[in-house]
Amino acid sequence: MKKLNVFVFMFSLLFASFSLAQADNVRALMMALDDEYKARAIYSRVLDDFGRVRPFSKIIYSEQRHIDALIPFFAKYGVDVPDDSYYGRVPGYDSIQQACEVAIIGEMANAELYNKIFELADDPDLIAVFENLQWVSQNRHLPAFQRCAE
């Protein structure tokens, strides 16, 4: 009986650690998707207000690809994909210059967010996607918005 209790205890610890790891991956995934939804909504608003201006007209497609890269992980973890709560609810800007300055702040915050997310995740496939999204944000989007703001 004592061996059985030890086995049950060890199994419950193993199950708890697996659940905790999955919960952390899900939390990281939710945080990443939320940030990508927000960026897409902001860039969409800029396009609605100012027309097809660069770099927003190019980067909005990239934001959609970021979202598309995250979506399969929701099925993997058995979690419903949350709705986009930002679309149509973000403020407009007075100028493209101002929108670019705000986008710079957003892309810099995105890098910091991914640094926090990396601490939560332990799924190598998910981490690889996060690394790619962070890299694109810092090495493609941020410089494009910096050029726009100059």
C-alpha distance (Angstrom), angle and dihedral (degrees) to the residues before:
residue distance angle dihedral
M1 . . .
K2 3.80 . .
K3 3.83 90.6 .
L4 3.78 89.8 50.8
N5 3.82 91.5 52.5
V6 3.81 90.7 49.7
F7 3.81 89.9 49.4
V8 3.82 91.8 48.7
F9 3.81 89.9 47.6
M10 3.82 92.7 49.3
F11 3.82 91.6 45.7
S12 3.80 91.3 50.1
L13 3.82 90.4 50.5
L14 3.79 90.5 50.1
F15 3.80 91.4 48.0
A16 3.82 91.7 46.3
S17 3.80 91.8 51.5
F18 3.80 91.4 48.2
S19 3.79 90.9 49.2
L20 3.78 92.0 46.9
A21 3.81 91.5 50.7
Q22 3.79 91.3 48.7
A23 3.80 91.0 46.9
D24 3.81 89.4 52.3
N25 3.80 91.3 49.6
V26 3.79 89.8 49.6
R27 3.79 91.6 48.8
A28 3.81 90.7 49.2
L29 3.80 90.1 48.0
M30 3.80 92.1 50.1
M31 3.80 91.5 49.6
A32 3.81 92.1 50.0
L33 3.79 94.3 47.3
D34 3.79 91.7 47.4
D35 3.80 90.8 54.1
E36 3.80 92.4 47.2
Y37 3.82 90.8 49.4
K38 3.79 89.5 51.2
A39 3.81 93.7 50.4
R40 3.80 92.1 47.5
A41 3.82 91.3 50.2
I42 3.80 93.1 49.0
Y43 3.80 93.4 48.1
S44 3.79 90.8 45.2
R45 3.80 89.8 53.5
V46 3.81 90.7 51.6
L47 3.80 89.7 52.3
D48 3.81 91.1 48.0
D49 3.80 91.2 50.8
F50 3.82 100.9 40.0
G51 3.80 106.3 20.4
R52 3.79 127.0 -120.7
V53 3.81 97.4 -21.0
R54 3.76 124.2 163.1
P55 2.95 136.8 -86.8
F56 3.81 90.5 19.6
S57 3.81 93.1 55.5
K58 3.83 90.0 59.1
I59 3.79 101.1 34.9
I60 3.80 95.0 52.0
Y61 3.82 88.2 67.3
S62 3.78 89.1 51.4
E63 3.80 90.7 52.3
Q64 3.79 88.9 53.8
R65 3.82 89.8 51.5
H66 3.82 88.6 50.9
I67 3.80 89.6 53.8
D68 3.80 90.8 46.1
A69 3.82 90.1 52.4
L70 3.81 91.2 54.7
I71 3.82 99.4 44.3
P72 3.85 97.6 76.7
F73 3.80 90.5 59.5
F74 3.79 90.7 63.8
A75 3.82 89.1 62.7
K76 3.80 90.2 44.8
Y77 3.80 90.4 56.5
G78 3.80 94.6 38.0
V79 3.79 93.6 -118.0
D80 3.80 127.7 135.1
V81 3.79 116.4 -113.9
P82 3.81 107.1 -110.9
D83 3.77 119.7 -124.7
D84 3.78 120.3 -105.3
S85 3.80 104.0 -100.8
Y86 3.81 93.7 -178.4
Y87 3.79 103.6 59.8
G88 3.79 109.7 111.3
R89 3.80 92.4 1.6
V90 3.78 104.3 84.3
P91 3.81 122.9 100.4
G92 3.76 123.4 -107.0
Y93 3.80 126.4 -123.3
D94 3.79 132.1 -125.3
S95 3.79 93.7 -128.3
I96 3.77 143.9 3.6
Q97 3.81 87.0 -109.5
Q98 3.80 90.7 58.6
A99 3.82 91.2 45.5
C100 3.81 90.3 52.6
E101 3.81 91.7 49.5
V102 3.80 90.4 51.3
A103 3.81 90.1 46.7
I104 3.82 89.8 54.2
I105 3.79 89.9 55.0
G106 3.80 89.8 46.8
E107 3.80 94.3 50.9
M108 3.80 91.1 48.1
A109 3.80 90.0 49.9
N110 3.80 88.3 48.7
A111 3.82 90.2 60.1
E112 3.79 91.1 50.9
L113 3.78 91.0 47.8
Y114 3.79 91.6 53.4
N115 3.81 90.1 49.9
K116 3.82 87.6 58.4
I117 3.79 92.3 42.9
F118 3.82 91.5 54.6
E119 3.80 88.3 61.8
L120 3.82 90.6 56.4
A121 3.78 100.9 45.8
D122 3.78 128.9 77.2
D123 3.82 100.9 166.6
P124 3.83 105.6 107.9
D125 3.81 92.8 -151.6
L126 3.79 92.4 51.0
I127 3.79 92.0 45.2
A128 3.82 89.9 52.1
V129 3.81 90.0 54.6
F130 3.80 91.0 47.1
E131 3.81 90.7 50.5
N132 3.79 91.1 50.9
L133 3.80 92.9 48.4
Q134 3.79 91.9 48.7
W135 3.80 91.5 47.5
V136 3.81 92.8 51.6
S137 3.78 90.9 47.0
Q138 3.79 93.8 51.6
N139 3.79 100.5 35.7
R140 3.79 102.5 35.4
H141 3.80 112.0 18.0
L142 3.80 99.9 38.0
P143 3.83 95.1 50.6
A144 3.82 90.8 46.3
F145 3.79 91.2 53.4
Q146 3.80 91.4 44.1
R147 3.82 89.7 54.8
C148 3.79 89.1 47.8
A149 3.81 92.3 52.3
E150 3.83 94.0 50.6
